[in-house]
Amino acid sequence: MLGPYYGRIVRRSTRQVLTRLEGCFPTGVETFHYGANYLDPKHLAIWFLVPTNADLARARTSGLEERVRDETKVTLARNGYPARSLPDVAVGMDSSENVESGGGRYRYFK
């Protein structure tokens, strides 16, 4: 039997993280997620895409990437995502520039 679909919790959580860290992000940040979390909630990957490689470099040197990862997991738990799965949930940050030059989301994250 398939488990519940957690997409609503994930979308709400990423919006809340973007709002909470609003002044830290460059404009134009996108988020998306994928995985088989309906089979097991640990199968989830969440990505925050900043527009350029320069934005990504600034996020990494300022510690924003780690802060986003931690804040996302805390927010997921607060919104009802299963806590036992959070250590296995992947949260990453990359640039739209890298993704597009790598062939788009499907190819880049494959």
N, C-alpha and C positions, 0 to 999 in steps of 0.2 A: 504494500500500500504506500502510495506517495504521501509525503508530509505536506504541511501547509506551505503556501507560497509567501515568502518573506519580502517580496519586492516593495510592498508599501512601506514597511519599516525601514528598508534601506534607503528609499527615495526621501522619506521624511528626515531620516538621520543625516543624509548628505546635505540637504537644504539647511538644516539647523547648524551643521558645522560651517558651511559657507557664511551663514548669517553671523554666527558667533565670532568667526575669524575674518570678518569682512574687511577691516582695514589692513590686514596682513597680505591679502591676495591681490595680484594684479587684476585689472578688469578683464572680463572675458573668460573666466575659468569655467570649464565644462566638467561634468561628472558623468560617469556611467558605471554600470556593474554587470557582471555576468557570473555564471556558475550554475551548478546543479544543486542549489540550496533547497530545492523541493525534495531531493533525495536525502540530503543530510545538510543541515545549516552550515557546516564547516566548509562546504564547497562554494565559497563566495570570494570574488575579487572585486574590489572597488578602486576606481581610478579617478584621480583629479588631474585634469589636463590644463596646464597654464599655456598661454598663447605661444611663447617663444622659448628658445633655448636659454636666452639671457635671463628670462623670468625663472626658469627652472634652476639655473645656477644660483640666482639670488635666494630662492626658496631653500636650496640645500645648504648654502653657507650660513643662512640666518637661523637654521633649525626649524623652519616652517614645515618641512617634510615630516620630521618626527612628530612635531606638534599635531599635524593633521592626522597622522596615523593613530596617535594616542587618543585624540579628541573624537575621532570617528568611532573607535571601539567603545569608548565610554558612552557616547551618544546612542550607539546601537543597543547597548545593554539597557540604558535608561528607557529606550522605546520598546523594549520587550524582545529583542533578539536573544536567542538562547546563549547564556553566559558560558556554558561549557564549550561552545563552538568558537568563541572569540579568539583564542590563541591561534587557531588555524585560518582565520579570515585574513586574506591578503588585502592590504590597503597601500596603494602606491601613488606616485606622482610622476608625471612625465610632461612633455610639451607637445602641443598640437603640431608644432613644426617637425618634431621627430616622427610622430605618427604618420603625418602626410608624406614625408619623404620615404618612409618605410612601407608605403603601399596602402595606407588606410588602416582603420582599426582592426578589421578582420585579419589582415596579413601581419600587421605589427604585433598583435597580441596572441597570435596563434602559437 
